[in-house]
Amino acid sequence: MAASLATALALGAACATAAAAAPPATSLQPHLARAAALARPPLLPPALFDLPERLRDVRLSPDGSRLAWVEHADGKAMLHVGSAAGGPAQAHAALEPDDRVYWSRDSKVLFVVQAGGMAALDARDGAGGRIARFGKDGGERFAGIDRAMPRHAIVEENKLQGRSARVLSIGADGKRSVLHEGPGKLAGHLAGPDGRLAVLRRQQPDFSHLILWRRGQDWTEAVRCKPLRTCVPIALSPDGKRLFLRAVHAGDREALLDVDLASGVQRVVHTDPEALSDLVGVTLSPRDGQPMLATYQLPALRLYGLDAQGRRIAAAIARRFPSGGVGVESCAPGACLLAERGARTAHARFWMLDLQRWTFRPVLDGVRERAGIPDERHLAARIALRYPASDGAMLHGYLTLPSGRAARTLALVTVVHGGPWNHVQGGYSPSAQLLANRGYAVFEPNFRGSTGYGERYTAAPGTDYGNGRVQADIIDGVRWLLAQGVGDPQRLGIAGASFGGYATLLALTHTPAMFRFGMATQPPTDFARTLRLSAAEPARPGEPSIRQVLAEVGIDPSRAAQLSAIARDAPHGLTGRVQAPLLLIAGGKDDKVDVEAVTDYVARLQAMGKPVSLLVDPDEGHNPRNPLARKAQLQLLLQMLHRHLGGPPAPAPDAELAHYLARNVRANGAR
């Protein structure tokens, strides 16, 4: 939990919050009627919902003539290049699963960024090889395509714990030129109109960032961003005097800012018109490199034009895809590559938007369909929710409804996200779609403390992570859905991983009569203890300490008074309150949650005769990597749902899965 906590907050602290005049709660009745009127889908195999994506790194060349993509099949990854107009493609090179592909500025070369370096391949025939090696210390990183040179990529080097740094331009022939060399640790840069570096982003020891502007031969501070906040240089104005910066505005939501580099004066270029969500991306115009489109992700992916062409593009996409979920990957002068990632789109679907005819054409559908993904007609509706908390605040979340069933008759499963400084998005969810296919309604709350809705929303709970405000937000959502006619109050379940597992234990401890069962994966049984242990860990190289990250949300684990309520409400010491059957899953190599605490908790429940089951995989950590472990978790969840909520039976496990369960299930009182 500790590492993901640091990452989630660092990435999501500068997100969006509801405005003072919040919109009303979601009206569910039209959604319920539409879902009930649809035909029931066939019962699909569980593995079908979580197939790995076959397509990734789909890239449109800057001149718009060609597409490059990586296709995964049978454990292999192959780079392909073909005409953007369609037709046969050429397989260029076998890649590693984590390799990333980028076009050169002149569309002649493909740079392949690898774990240990970077290669350059001729786009015509794939000829080429490695042009740079990266050390294991992470001191070098690919930092983008050189926009001033036709076949060059940029690499940033940070050495000696950030005491010196270089920016290099590396050609497809391996030749290097030094663009900048100086003190500090670099984390981004921009070139000016003359091609020379004009802006640097320097990371400070406290993980704040300085935006430096080159004046003659000197670098001058233009902007200083607070620690662990997003602070990303996007583009320079054509005259090089103004900087477009993605950063926190007014101490809350992330926005696109225009900074006068000489004076430091900031102007808001764009913030969410719905006063809700964080700015997550900016698309630059292929004509002049200026901001053209702004992208927001919550409650669904949305686009807004920033110039005349951007407004035409956003309007055309909105007309063609009124439900949203379509983003712009990149644009060439005559076309844009789009990616559709809707709630019913198991794998991303790609489109070409012709900017002369304003027509849409699907691309790579044949490759995508070879993955064997479920038919979209068999997938469930996913509804973005606004619901009132018991203290009057407006909260957020998602409801996935099965087709062809009356909402009041449904078993309702609440799935709580981990973190807790994280959030659920409105796109495709394998677990929610699997459960909906089995006839369950699925509620996923973005309780206060979640990222994605602004710093104020994230920091709102303070230290109230026991049976307090955060847990109330979850329970309030269940009660609100029941009041709206969603779910049978006698058939409620709750599940989650990491913090979501902890919330599951809290629910069965403090609202014991509400849920018929719970499933907690990698759950801390005493969150106060977990926070103290995490805060005591030394910082990893190049990362902030957990203590610093916790301080950003107002938590100081060294102050016993701050954690007293969390400790008092800890499920570990209140096992006598648990009534419902409970399944726990833990990893023997979990470095975030103490597996001994989980097994001790289960032993206490067993001693009281409580219905509890436990699976411990001795080889797994906090986030399971073995596909068989994931398969086992889904199998156990379907078994619990069948037994305790009356859903369809789980499919019989194959021999490999049966052996895994027999080897790793340590207690079986809930199954």
Order of alpha helices (4+ residues) and beta strands (2+ residues): alpha-alpha-beta-beta-beta-beta-beta-beta-beta-beta-beta-beta-beta-beta-beta-beta-beta-beta-beta-beta-beta-beta-beta-beta-beta-alpha-beta-beta-beta-beta-alpha-beta-beta-beta-alpha-beta-alpha-alpha-beta-alpha-beta-alpha-alpha-alpha-beta-alpha-beta-alpha-alpha-beta
